Structures are given as C-alpha cells and as structure tokens.
Amino acid sequence: MKSTKGIVPDTVTYNCLIDGFSKTGEIERGIELFEQMKEEGVSPNMITVNILIDGMCRHGRINSALELFGDMQGKGVKGNSITYTTLITAFSNADNFGKVIDLFDEMVRSGYSADPGDETDDKGRSHPTVAMFGALIHGYCLNGKLEEAWKLFNDVSTTAKILPNTVTYNILIESLCKVNDVEAALSLMEDMKAKGDAVLLMDSMIENDCHPDDQTVEILTGWLSTVGESEKLRSFVQGSKWVDKFNDIAMFQDYHGLNEFRQAVAKFMGRVGGNKVTFDPNRIVISGGATAANETVMFCLADPRDAFLVPSPYYAGFSRDLRWRTGLEIVPVDCKSSNNLPIMRAALEDAYQKAQTWNINVKGVIIVNPSNPLGTILDPDIMRSMVSFVNEKNIHLVCDEIYTATVFSSPRFISIAEIIQDMDNCNRDLIHIVYSLFKDIEIPGFRVGIVYSFNDKVMRCARRMSSFGLVSLQTHYLLASMLSDDEFVGNFLRESSKRLAKRHNVFTKGLQQVGISCLTSNAGLFFWMDMRPLLKEQSLQGELELWRVITNEVKLNVSDAPSQVGFGFAPQTWTTTLSR
C-alpha cells in the first residue's frame, strides 16, 4: 500500500486492514502489511501487535505469535493486559501449561503497559486483571489442576482483591461439576468436595453481584439434574434468590409466549374443562387480555364490512371489541325468551339468510360459553348442531370460553374442543377458542388473553398479531409458577366455586322475595331477571320509565345493556343492593 496524491496511510489505516485480513484467516497478508508499514516508516503500536497476535492465535499459529511478541519486546514494546491474556488463553487451549506459567510469571515480574483504567503500583506497573486470572484458572482446569485453580481463585478474591467475573465462575463451576462424574480423577483435599464447592460458587456469584449468564444456567441445570439434586435445581431455576437475578426476564420474549407458561395454561384449560380434552401448548397464543384476543381472531378471519352472527342476548362490549378497529359487522341471532333463550338451528339459518339478502358476507358465528349475560351452559346437542351449521356454510365458529372455571353447579361445562373430538365430519380449521384468566382466577390487571385455534394459518397470523399486545415476561413467569402449583389451583377452584354458589343463592332468593324471577343459571354471577311484573305498560316506554325509577328513586346503578357482576363485591354491598 503506497501513498498516492500526497495521502499517506497512518497507523490506524494499517491497523484496520491488518485486522480485516486477520479475521478472515489471511494471516500472511496481515504480516505483509505489518512489514510494509515498518518499511514506510509508520510505527506499529500496541494495537497493531495485539491484532496480529490475536489473529495468529485464533488460527493455530501460537508459536509465531509468541515469536512476534518477543521481537517487539526486543524493540522496547511491552505487552499489555490484552497481549498476555490472549497468549495465556491460547497456550491453555493448546495444553501447553508450562508456557502458561512462564507467561504469567513474566507478566508479574516485568510488568506490562497500562491501559486506561488499569490500576498501577508505585512504579507505574499494572496489576493483573480479572481476565488474566481467568485465563490462568482456565489453564489450570484444562490441565486437571483443579486444586491449584481453586487456590488461585481464592487468592485472587482475598489477597489480590480482584472480584471474579461470570466467565471465571463458569470455568470453575463446569470443571468442578465434571469432577463429580470422575470420582478418582483428581486427588483433591478431603474437605473440598466438588459437589459442595459448585453449589457454593453458585451462591457466591449472587453475593458478589456477578450475574449468571446462559452458560451458567446450562451448566448448572444439566449437572444438578444428573447428580439428582432436584431441590437445588428447583431453587436455582425458580427460587426467590435467583428469580430477581434471572436475566431473561428483562429481555424480549418470543411472540409464541414463554414455553412454561403455555404449558401451564394448556394444563389449566384442560383441568377446568374436566380433563376431557388435552390442549396443545403449541396452539396457544398469548394476547393482552380477552378483548385483544377476540379482536386478534377477527383480524385473522375477516375483512372490513364482513360480518359474524352473534346469538342474542350477547355481551354489549362486543359492539366495541369486535367492530371498532376491524370494521366488521354483527348480525344478531334472535333467540326466543319463551324457551329460555336457546340457540336454535332455525334461528341461525334465518339470520344467515337475512345477511345474504342484505348483501353481507358472513364469515362465522361467535358464541360465549358459559354465556354472558345469561350465566348458562350450552347444551352439547346445540353445540354439535352449530358445528354442523358452520361446516355446511364453510364459515368459522369462534367460542369465547372465558367463564369456564366459574361453573359452580351442574350441568358441567363442555368445551367446543371436547365436542369436535367426537365428530368425524368436522373441519377443525373452522374452530377457534378465546380464553382468558381474567374471570377464571380473577386477575384482570394481568391482562392475559389466549387464542387457541385448530387452524395452522390462523395460529401463524395470530402469533404475528400478538406483537401489538404482548404480555410481559414477568407475568409469564409468575402465572406459570402459579398455574403449575396443583395444590394451589385445586384449592382456588374449590373455594371460588363455593363462594360463587353462595352469592348466587343469596341474590336469587332475595329477588324471589320481591317477586322477581330469574333464568336458571350455574356460571359466574349473572341474573337474567324478569321485570315484566313491575312494568306499568308492556312497551319500550314502560321499560324506560321503570329504569328511571330504579336509577333516580331507588338509587341503583342498573346497566342499560347485558353485563356481568363481579363476585369481588363486599357482602354489605350485596345486602344494600337487595334491600333497595
């Protein structure tokens, strides 16, 4: 490389070129440039030397690297911490432990050039760094000298006042774990059992504010499993002294959701459904609440101005959740109150034909089971009829099952997943489930919704859409731990069912005392009341007048649309409501 047009390459230019050739394995080209820069009168600096030494060591030419270093020393150039660490590591990996010791002794005896930030003694010489000690400890471990490695580790920590880093811990932990598999490989002191020391190191990392990395976790979890230390393994992975140090908790998560969380949710969904069906964790997509989950499914299945059939009465929030951003339409399916509001096949056909007449493209049917606002369970025969209906029309069936665990008496809840597993002629690509932990374990603030689909294309789309409403990894870890605790889940479900049944019984009896009957229900706390005996006239005007009396005179805040009553209200609130 010659100067042209008055432009002369300097040391930085040469260093960049030599570094590039070294990293691509073209060491000879790098050496040629090194010789050329000296001929051109451009002085190599410590960075130049370190670049070449590192390149030579990486490509197995450690003797050439040592020879180059010797030549530079003869010209008054001292190595720095990077030089010695590179050479010590290279000779350790080459099983030349004698040279490792020679280099370390030379470094301590003659000193080396200080880098910015290095501590120096009264003669201006730098102290060995943690990286150097790590390289030396690595050399001891590779050569089976664990006792010496352990002694140096302790000396460095106490005498030299150098705190070991994660790399140093990983080297020692891995070596000590290996000892446990080869009992007689080394003659260690009787009171220094590798098993105990590895665990001590594990605890010491946290005390020194030295965080375990992925390699630490991989080494220790594998080893603790092998030696049968299940309690230590559980403490290491889930224990309170580790969970707040677990680095992954602050990182971006896979849109698929944490594997442990999806497994726990799948198990919980199966359990609250009576363990009649097994849910596949790989078909679960986590979303930011049931609202987001429902909207995600709508985006996946339909285009703006398409429509879904929704049996009435339905959750009033659907008009917002399903329509505002998607541009979809809702076509109500009229269910007759004279027969306890069942979803009849004829009513579905009628709504579908009306939509066709109005030139509306129907993409599917949405049902809520258990029902909001009725609190009832769908009959299995009706569910089979609905599956047959969507298969005949080649449209989708979306089942909102967010109240699954709120069923407190018979008949039992039956998931659509259980229904279709016994139907031979069902196109499962048309079946989708929306679930949530809001109602079932009363944690609305966590905002956890679940999309479960038997359609691979929908799953892929939902997974990508979930990036707009991710649930934090902290929530994933917490709920995975909670839902994996079988004893807690069992106790919670029993207590929840007992409280729901008690509140439901109190309220229905109170209404009966004032002459108000309700539709029989067995899920959540829903009371579909027959207020006709209180109307002055059977008309819309009569209904509005009754609503004004209840609101303005009785002072009860009655919703003007189907909704739900949470069982988190205090008993005195219920008593006051009933008395009014």
C-alpha positions as CSV (number, residue, x, y, z in Angstrom):
1,M,0.0,0.0,0.0
2,K,1.7,3.1,-1.2
3,S,0.9,6.8,-0.7
4,T,-0.8,8.4,-3.6
5,K,-1.6,12.1,-4.4
6,G,0.0,13.1,-1.1
7,I,-2.2,10.9,1.0
8,V,-0.1,8.8,3.4
9,P,-1.7,5.9,5.3
10,D,-1.2,6.1,9.1
11,T,-1.1,3.5,11.9
12,V,-4.9,3.5,12.2
13,T,-5.3,2.7,8.5
14,Y,-2.8,-0.2,8.7
15,N,-4.5,-1.5,11.8
16,C,-7.9,-1.6,10.2
17,L,-6.5,-3.5,7.2
18,I,-4.4,-5.9,9.2
19,D,-7.5,-6.6,11.5
20,G,-9.6,-7.3,8.5
21,F,-7.2,-9.8,7.0
22,S,-6.6,-11.5,10.4
23,K,-10.3,-12.0,11.0
24,T,-10.7,-13.6,7.6
25,G,-7.8,-16.0,8.1
26,E,-5.4,-14.3,5.7
27,I,-2.7,-14.0,8.3
28,E,0.1,-13.8,5.7
29,R,-1.5,-10.8,4.1
30,G,-1.7,-9.2,7.5
31,I,2.0,-9.9,8.2
32,E,3.0,-8.4,4.8
33,L,1.2,-5.2,5.7
34,F,2.9,-5.2,9.1
35,E,6.3,-5.4,7.4
36,Q,5.3,-2.9,4.8
37,M,4.2,-0.3,7.4
38,K,7.6,-0.5,9.1
39,E,9.3,0.0,5.7
40,E,7.1,3.0,5.0
41,G,8.2,4.5,8.4
42,V,4.8,4.0,10.0
43,S,5.3,2.8,13.6
44,P,3.2,-0.1,14.8
45,N,1.6,0.4,18.2
46,M,0.3,-2.0,20.8
47,I,-3.0,-2.3,19.0
48,T,-1.2,-3.5,15.8
49,V,0.7,-6.1,17.8
50,N,-2.4,-7.3,19.6
51,I,-4.3,-7.6,16.3
52,L,-1.7,-9.8,14.8
53,I,-1.1,-11.9,17.9
54,D,-4.9,-12.5,18.2
55,G,-5.2,-13.5,14.6
56,M,-2.2,-15.9,14.8
57,C,-3.6,-17.5,18.0
58,R,-7.1,-17.9,16.5
59,H,-5.6,-19.8,13.5
60,G,-3.3,-22.1,15.4
61,R,-0.1,-20.2,14.9
62,I,0.7,-19.5,18.6
63,N,4.4,-20.0,18.3
64,S,4.6,-17.4,15.6
65,A,2.5,-15.1,17.8
66,L,5.0,-15.7,20.7
67,E,7.9,-15.0,18.4
68,L,6.4,-11.8,17.2
69,F,5.8,-10.7,20.8
70,G,9.4,-11.5,21.6
71,D,10.6,-9.3,18.6
72,M,8.5,-6.4,19.8
73,Q,9.8,-6.8,23.4
74,G,13.3,-6.6,22.0
75,K,12.4,-3.2,20.5
76,G,11.1,-1.9,23.8
77,V,7.4,-2.6,23.2
78,K,5.8,-4.1,26.3
79,G,2.7,-6.1,26.0
80,N,-0.5,-5.0,27.8
81,S,-3.2,-7.0,29.6
82,I,-4.8,-7.9,26.2
83,T,-1.5,-9.3,24.9
84,Y,-0.9,-11.5,27.9
85,T,-4.5,-12.7,28.2
86,T,-4.6,-13.7,24.5
87,L,-1.3,-15.6,24.7
88,I,-2.2,-17.3,28.1
89,T,-5.6,-18.4,26.7
90,A,-4.1,-19.7,23.5
91,F,-1.4,-21.8,25.3
92,S,-4.0,-23.1,27.8
93,N,-6.2,-24.3,24.9
94,A,-3.1,-25.9,23.3
95,D,-2.4,-27.8,26.6
96,N,1.0,-26.1,27.0
97,F,0.6,-25.3,30.6
98,G,4.3,-24.8,31.1
99,K,4.3,-21.8,28.8
100,V,1.1,-20.5,30.5
101,I,3.0,-20.4,33.8
102,D,6.1,-18.8,32.2
103,L,4.0,-16.1,30.6
104,F,2.2,-15.3,33.8
105,D,5.4,-15.2,35.8
106,E,7.0,-12.9,33.2
107,M,4.0,-10.7,33.3
108,V,4.1,-10.3,37.1
109,R,7.9,-10.0,37.2
110,S,8.5,-7.4,34.5
111,G,5.1,-5.7,34.4
112,Y,3.3,-4.6,31.3
113,S,1.9,-1.5,29.7
114,A,-1.1,0.0,31.5
115,D,-4.3,0.6,29.6
116,P,-6.7,3.4,30.5
117,G,-8.5,2.5,33.7
118,D,-5.9,-0.1,34.8
119,E,-4.7,0.0,38.4
120,T,-0.9,0.5,38.8
121,D,1.6,0.1,41.6
122,D,4.0,2.7,42.9
123,K,6.4,2.0,39.9
124,G,3.6,2.6,37.4
125,R,3.2,-1.1,36.6
126,S,-0.3,-2.5,36.0
127,H,-1.8,-5.2,38.2
128,P,-3.0,-8.4,36.6
129,T,-6.6,-8.1,35.6
130,V,-9.6,-10.5,36.2
131,A,-9.3,-11.6,32.5
132,M,-5.7,-12.7,33.1
133,F,-6.6,-14.6,36.2
134,G,-9.5,-16.2,34.4
135,A,-7.2,-17.3,31.6
136,L,-4.8,-18.8,34.1
137,I,-7.6,-20.5,36.1
138,H,-8.8,-21.9,32.7
139,G,-5.4,-23.3,32.1
140,Y,-5.2,-25.0,35.4
141,C,-8.7,-26.5,34.9
142,L,-7.8,-27.8,31.4
143,N,-4.7,-29.5,32.7
144,G,-6.5,-31.2,35.5
145,K,-5.0,-29.0,38.2
146,L,-8.3,-28.1,40.0
147,E,-6.7,-27.7,43.4
148,E,-4.3,-25.1,42.0
149,A,-7.2,-23.4,40.2
150,W,-9.3,-23.3,43.4
151,K,-6.4,-21.9,45.4
152,L,-5.7,-19.2,42.8
153,F,-9.4,-18.3,42.7
154,N,-9.4,-17.8,46.5
155,D,-6.1,-15.9,46.5
156,V,-7.3,-13.6,43.7
157,S,-10.6,-12.9,45.6
158,T,-8.9,-12.3,49.0
159,T,-5.3,-11.2,48.6
160,A,-5.4,-9.5,45.2
161,K,-8.8,-8.1,45.9
162,I,-10.0,-8.9,42.3
163,L,-13.6,-9.9,42.0
164,P,-14.1,-12.8,39.7
165,N,-16.4,-12.3,36.7
166,T,-19.0,-14.6,35.2
167,V,-16.5,-16.2,32.8
168,T,-14.3,-17.1,35.7
169,Y,-17.2,-18.6,37.7
170,N,-18.3,-20.6,34.6
171,I,-14.8,-22.1,34.1
172,L,-14.6,-23.3,37.7
173,I,-18.2,-24.4,38.0
174,E,-18.0,-26.5,34.8
175,S,-14.7,-28.1,35.9
176,L,-16.0,-28.9,39.4
177,C,-19.2,-30.4,38.0
178,K,-17.2,-32.7,35.8
179,V,-15.2,-33.9,38.8
180,N,-18.4,-35.4,40.1
181,D,-18.6,-37.7,37.2
182,V,-15.0,-38.9,37.5
183,E,-14.6,-39.6,41.2
184,A,-11.0,-40.7,41.3
185,A,-9.6,-38.4,38.5
186,L,-8.1,-36.0,40.9
187,S,-6.8,-36.1,44.5
188,L,-8.5,-33.1,46.0
189,M,-8.4,-32.3,49.7
190,E,-10.9,-34.4,51.6
191,D,-12.9,-31.4,52.8
192,M,-13.2,-30.0,49.3
193,K,-16.0,-31.9,47.6
194,A,-16.7,-30.7,44.1
195,K,-20.4,-31.1,44.6
196,G,-20.4,-28.7,47.6
197,D,-18.0,-26.3,46.0
198,A,-20.0,-25.9,42.8
199,V,-23.1,-25.0,44.9
200,L,-21.0,-22.6,47.0
201,L,-19.8,-21.0,43.8
202,M,-23.4,-20.7,42.6
203,D,-24.3,-18.8,45.8
204,S,-21.1,-16.7,45.7
205,M,-22.0,-15.4,42.3
206,I,-25.0,-13.6,43.6
207,E,-23.2,-12.3,46.7
208,N,-20.6,-10.7,44.5
209,D,-23.3,-9.2,42.3
210,C,-22.0,-11.3,39.5
211,H,-25.0,-12.4,37.4
212,P,-25.2,-15.9,35.9
213,D,-25.5,-16.0,32.2
214,D,-27.0,-18.5,29.8
215,Q,-23.9,-20.7,30.0
216,T,-24.0,-20.7,33.8
217,V,-27.6,-21.8,33.7
218,E,-27.0,-24.5,31.2
219,I,-24.0,-26.0,33.1
220,L,-25.7,-26.0,36.5
221,T,-29.2,-27.2,35.4
222,G,-27.6,-30.1,33.5
223,W,-25.3,-31.0,36.3
224,L,-27.9,-30.7,39.1
225,S,-30.2,-32.9,37.2
226,T,-27.5,-35.5,36.6
227,V,-26.5,-35.8,40.2
228,G,-30.1,-35.9,41.5
229,E,-30.1,-32.6,43.3
230,S,-33.7,-31.9,42.4
231,E,-34.3,-29.4,45.3
232,K,-31.1,-27.5,44.4
233,L,-32.2,-27.4,40.8
234,R,-35.6,-26.1,41.7
235,S,-34.1,-23.5,43.9
236,F,-31.6,-22.5,41.2
237,V,-34.2,-22.1,38.5
238,Q,-37.2,-20.8,40.5
239,G,-36.0,-19.9,43.9
240,S,-36.6,-16.4,45.3
241,K,-32.8,-15.6,45.5
242,W,-32.5,-16.3,41.8
243,V,-35.7,-15.1,40.2
244,D,-34.9,-11.4,40.6
245,K,-31.5,-12.0,39.0
246,F,-32.7,-14.0,36.1
247,N,-31.5,-12.0,33.1
248,D,-34.1,-13.3,30.6
249,I,-36.9,-11.7,32.5
250,A,-36.0,-8.3,31.1
251,M,-35.4,-9.4,27.5
252,F,-37.7,-9.5,24.5
253,Q,-39.8,-12.7,24.5
254,D,-40.8,-14.9,21.7
255,Y,-44.2,-13.9,20.3
256,H,-45.2,-17.5,20.8
257,G,-45.1,-16.9,24.6
258,L,-42.9,-18.5,27.3
259,N,-43.0,-22.3,26.8
260,E,-43.5,-22.9,30.6
261,F,-46.5,-20.5,30.6
262,R,-48.1,-22.0,27.5
263,Q,-47.8,-25.5,29.0
264,A,-49.3,-24.3,32.3
265,V,-52.2,-22.6,30.5
266,A,-52.9,-25.7,28.4
267,K,-52.9,-27.9,31.5
268,F,-55.2,-25.4,33.3
269,M,-57.7,-25.2,30.4
270,G,-57.9,-29.0,30.4
271,R,-58.4,-29.1,34.1
272,V,-61.2,-26.6,34.3
273,G,-62.9,-28.5,31.4
274,G,-62.9,-31.7,33.5
275,N,-59.8,-33.2,31.8
276,K,-61.9,-34.4,29.0
277,V,-59.6,-32.9,26.3
278,T,-55.9,-32.2,26.1
279,F,-54.9,-28.8,24.8
280,D,-51.7,-28.4,22.7
281,P,-49.4,-25.7,24.2
282,N,-48.1,-25.1,20.7
283,R,-51.5,-23.9,19.6
284,I,-51.7,-21.3,22.3
285,V,-51.0,-17.6,21.5
286,I,-50.9,-15.2,24.5
287,S,-52.5,-11.8,24.0
288,G,-53.1,-8.7,26.1
289,G,-56.4,-9.7,27.6
290,A,-59.6,-11.3,26.2
291,T,-60.6,-8.1,24.3
292,A,-57.3,-8.2,22.4
293,A,-57.7,-12.0,21.9
294,N,-61.1,-11.6,20.4
295,E,-60.0,-8.7,18.2
296,T,-57.0,-10.7,17.0
297,V,-59.2,-13.6,15.9
298,M,-61.4,-11.1,14.0
299,F,-58.5,-9.6,12.2
300,C,-57.3,-13.1,11.2
301,L,-60.6,-14.4,9.9
302,A,-62.4,-11.5,8.2
303,D,-62.1,-8.3,6.2
304,P,-63.8,-4.9,6.9
305,R,-67.5,-5.0,6.3
306,D,-67.7,-8.8,6.7
307,A,-70.0,-10.0,9.5
308,F,-70.3,-12.5,12.3
309,L,-73.6,-14.0,13.6
310,V,-73.9,-13.5,17.4
311,P,-76.8,-15.1,19.3
312,S,-78.7,-12.7,21.5
313,P,-78.6,-11.5,24.2
314,Y,-74.9,-11.0,23.9
315,Y,-72.2,-9.1,25.8
316,A,-72.7,-5.4,24.9
317,G,-68.9,-4.9,24.7
318,F,-68.8,-7.0,21.5
319,S,-70.1,-4.0,19.6
320,R,-66.9,-2.2,20.6
321,D,-64.3,-5.0,20.9
322,L,-65.2,-6.8,17.6
323,R,-66.0,-3.8,15.4
324,W,-64.3,-0.5,16.2
325,R,-60.9,-1.3,14.7
326,T,-61.7,-4.3,12.4
327,G,-64.6,-2.7,10.6
328,L,-66.7,-5.8,11.0
329,E,-70.5,-6.0,11.4
330,I,-72.5,-8.0,14.0
331,V,-75.7,-9.8,12.8
332,P,-77.8,-10.7,15.9
333,V,-79.4,-14.2,16.0
334,D,-82.8,-13.9,17.7
335,C,-83.2,-16.5,20.5
336,K,-86.7,-16.8,21.9
337,S,-87.1,-15.9,25.6
338,S,-90.2,-18.1,25.8
339,N,-88.0,-21.2,25.7
340,N,-85.1,-20.0,28.0
341,L,-83.2,-18.4,25.1
342,P,-81.6,-21.5,23.4
343,I,-79.6,-21.1,20.2
344,M,-81.7,-22.9,17.7
345,R,-80.5,-24.0,14.3
346,A,-83.5,-22.4,12.7
347,A,-82.6,-19.0,14.2
348,L,-79.0,-19.3,12.8
349,E,-80.4,-20.1,9.3
350,D,-82.8,-17.2,9.5
351,A,-80.0,-14.7,10.5
352,Y,-77.7,-16.1,7.8
353,Q,-80.3,-15.7,5.1
354,K,-81.1,-12.2,6.2
355,A,-77.4,-11.3,5.9
356,Q,-77.3,-12.8,2.4
357,T,-80.4,-10.7,1.5
358,W,-78.6,-7.6,2.8
359,N,-75.5,-8.5,0.7
360,I,-73.4,-9.0,3.8
361,N,-70.6,-11.6,3.7
362,V,-70.9,-13.8,6.8
363,K,-67.6,-15.1,8.0
364,G,-68.7,-17.0,11.0
365,V,-70.6,-17.4,14.3
366,I,-69.5,-16.2,17.7
367,I,-70.8,-17.9,20.9
368,V,-70.0,-17.3,24.6
369,N,-70.0,-20.5,26.7
370,P,-70.7,-20.2,29.6
371,S,-73.0,-17.3,28.5
372,N,-72.5,-13.7,29.2
373,P,-75.1,-12.3,30.2
374,L,-77.2,-15.4,30.9
375,G,-74.7,-17.5,33.0
376,T,-75.9,-20.7,31.3
377,I,-74.1,-23.6,29.8
378,L,-74.6,-24.5,26.1
379,D,-76.3,-27.9,25.6
380,P,-74.0,-30.4,23.8
381,D,-76.6,-31.2,21.2
382,I,-76.9,-27.5,20.3
383,M,-73.1,-27.2,20.1
384,R,-73.0,-30.1,17.7
385,S,-75.7,-28.5,15.6
386,M,-73.7,-25.3,15.5
387,V,-70.6,-27.2,14.4
388,S,-72.6,-28.8,11.6
389,F,-74.0,-25.4,10.6
390,V,-70.6,-23.7,10.2
391,N,-69.3,-26.8,8.3
392,E,-72.2,-26.7,5.9
393,K,-71.7,-23.0,5.3
394,N,-67.9,-23.2,5.3
395,I,-67.7,-20.4,7.9
396,H,-65.9,-20.1,11.2
397,L,-67.0,-20.8,14.8
398,V,-65.4,-18.7,17.5
399,C,-66.1,-19.9,21.0
400,D,-65.5,-17.4,23.8
401,E,-64.9,-19.7,26.9
402,I,-63.6,-17.1,29.4
403,Y,-66.0,-18.1,32.1
404,T,-65.1,-21.8,32.1
405,A,-63.9,-22.1,35.7
406,T,-66.9,-20.1,37.1
407,V,-69.3,-23.0,36.8
408,F,-70.5,-23.8,40.3
409,S,-73.2,-26.5,39.8
410,S,-74.4,-29.0,37.2
411,P,-74.6,-29.3,34.3
412,R,-70.8,-29.3,33.8
413,F,-69.1,-27.1,31.3
414,I,-68.2,-28.8,27.9
415,S,-65.7,-27.1,25.7
416,I,-66.1,-27.0,22.0
417,A,-62.8,-28.8,21.8
418,E,-64.4,-31.8,23.5
419,I,-67.4,-31.7,21.2
420,I,-65.4,-31.8,17.9
421,Q,-63.1,-34.6,19.0
422,D,-66.1,-36.9,18.7
423,M,-67.3,-35.6,15.4
424,D,-65.9,-37.4,12.4
425,N,-67.0,-35.0,9.7
426,C,-65.9,-31.8,11.3
427,N,-63.4,-29.4,9.5
428,R,-61.4,-28.4,12.5
429,D,-59.8,-25.5,10.6
430,L,-63.1,-23.7,11.2
431,I,-63.0,-23.9,15.0
432,H,-61.3,-21.3,17.3
433,I,-61.3,-20.7,21.1
434,V,-60.8,-17.5,23.0
435,Y,-59.9,-17.9,26.7
436,S,-58.7,-15.6,29.5
437,L,-57.5,-15.7,33.1
438,F,-59.5,-12.6,33.9
439,K,-62.7,-14.3,35.1
440,D,-61.5,-17.7,36.0
441,I,-58.9,-16.7,38.5
442,E,-59.9,-13.0,38.9
443,I,-56.7,-11.3,37.8
444,P,-57.9,-8.6,35.4
445,G,-54.9,-6.4,36.0
446,F,-52.6,-9.0,34.4
447,R,-54.3,-8.7,31.0
448,V,-53.9,-12.2,29.8
449,G,-55.9,-13.5,26.9
450,I,-55.5,-16.7,24.9
451,V,-56.2,-17.6,21.3
452,Y,-56.4,-21.3,20.6
453,S,-57.1,-22.4,17.1
454,F,-57.1,-25.7,15.2
455,N,-56.2,-23.8,12.0
456,D,-52.4,-23.5,11.4
457,K,-52.8,-20.4,9.2
458,V,-54.8,-18.7,11.9
459,M,-52.2,-19.6,14.5
460,R,-49.4,-18.1,12.4
461,C,-51.3,-15.0,11.8
462,A,-52.4,-14.6,15.5
463,R,-48.8,-15.1,16.6
464,R,-47.7,-12.2,14.5
465,M,-50.6,-10.1,15.5
466,S,-49.8,-10.7,19.2
467,S,-46.8,-8.4,18.9
468,F,-49.3,-5.5,19.2
469,G,-50.4,-6.6,22.7
470,L,-47.6,-8.7,24.3
471,V,-47.9,-9.8,27.9
472,S,-44.7,-9.1,30.0
473,L,-42.3,-12.0,30.7
474,Q,-42.7,-11.2,34.4
475,T,-46.4,-12.1,34.1
476,H,-45.5,-15.2,32.2
477,Y,-43.1,-16.4,34.9
478,L,-45.4,-15.6,37.8
479,L,-48.5,-17.2,36.2
480,A,-46.5,-20.2,35.0
481,S,-45.5,-20.8,38.6
482,M,-49.0,-20.2,40.0
483,L,-50.8,-22.4,37.5
484,S,-48.2,-25.2,37.8
485,D,-49.0,-25.5,41.5
486,D,-51.6,-28.2,41.5
487,E,-52.4,-27.8,45.2
488,F,-53.0,-24.0,44.9
489,V,-55.1,-24.5,41.7
490,G,-57.2,-27.2,43.3
491,N,-57.9,-25.1,46.5
492,F,-58.6,-22.0,44.5
493,L,-61.1,-23.6,42.2
494,R,-63.0,-25.3,45.1
495,E,-63.1,-22.0,47.1
496,S,-64.1,-20.0,44.1
497,S,-67.0,-22.4,43.2
498,K,-68.2,-22.4,46.8
499,R,-68.3,-18.6,47.0
500,L,-70.0,-18.2,43.7
501,A,-72.7,-20.7,44.6
502,K,-73.2,-18.9,47.9
503,R,-73.5,-15.4,46.4
504,H,-75.8,-16.7,43.6
505,N,-78.1,-18.4,46.1
506,V,-78.3,-15.3,48.3
507,F,-79.1,-13.0,45.4
508,T,-81.7,-15.2,43.7
509,K,-83.6,-15.8,46.9
510,G,-83.6,-12.1,47.7
511,L,-85.1,-11.3,44.2
512,Q,-87.7,-14.0,44.7
513,Q,-88.8,-12.4,48.0
514,V,-89.8,-9.2,46.0
515,G,-91.4,-11.2,43.2
516,I,-88.6,-11.1,40.6
517,S,-87.8,-14.4,39.0
518,C,-84.5,-15.2,37.1
519,L,-83.4,-17.5,34.4
520,T,-81.8,-20.6,35.9
521,S,-78.0,-20.2,35.7
522,N,-74.9,-22.0,37.0
523,A,-71.9,-20.0,35.9
524,G,-70.5,-16.6,37.0
525,L,-72.8,-14.2,38.8
526,F,-75.4,-13.5,36.1
527,F,-79.1,-12.8,36.9
528,W,-81.3,-12.5,33.8
529,M,-84.3,-11.0,35.6
530,D,-87.9,-11.0,34.5
531,M,-89.0,-7.4,35.3
532,R,-92.3,-7.6,33.5
533,P,-94.5,-7.7,36.6
534,L,-93.1,-4.3,37.6
535,L,-93.9,-2.6,34.3
536,K,-96.9,-0.2,34.2
537,E,-97.3,-1.0,30.5
538,Q,-95.7,-3.7,28.3
539,S,-93.8,-1.3,25.9
540,L,-90.4,0.3,25.4
541,Q,-91.8,3.4,27.1
542,G,-92.8,1.3,30.1
543,E,-89.3,-0.2,30.3
544,L,-87.6,3.2,30.2
545,E,-89.9,4.5,32.9
546,L,-89.0,1.6,35.2
547,W,-85.3,2.1,34.5
548,R,-85.7,5.8,35.5
549,V,-87.4,4.9,38.8
550,I,-84.7,2.3,39.7
551,T,-81.9,4.7,38.9
552,N,-83.3,8.0,40.2
553,E,-85.5,7.0,43.1
554,V,-84.2,3.6,44.3
555,K,-80.6,4.8,43.6
556,L,-79.4,1.6,42.0
557,N,-77.0,1.8,39.1
558,V,-78.6,-0.6,36.6
559,S,-76.8,-1.3,33.4
560,D,-78.8,-0.5,30.2
561,A,-77.2,-3.4,28.5
562,P,-76.2,-7.0,29.3
563,S,-73.1,-7.1,31.5
564,Q,-71.6,-9.0,34.4
565,V,-71.5,-8.6,38.2
566,G,-68.1,-9.5,39.7
567,F,-68.1,-11.6,42.9
568,G,-65.4,-9.3,44.4
569,F,-68.1,-7.0,45.9
570,A,-68.2,-7.0,49.7
571,P,-71.2,-8.7,51.4
572,Q,-72.6,-5.4,52.7
573,T,-72.8,-4.1,49.1
574,W,-74.9,-7.1,48.1
575,T,-77.1,-6.6,51.2
576,T,-77.7,-2.9,50.4
577,T,-78.5,-3.7,46.7
578,L,-81.1,-6.3,47.7
579,S,-82.7,-4.2,50.3
580,R,-83.2,-1.3,47.9
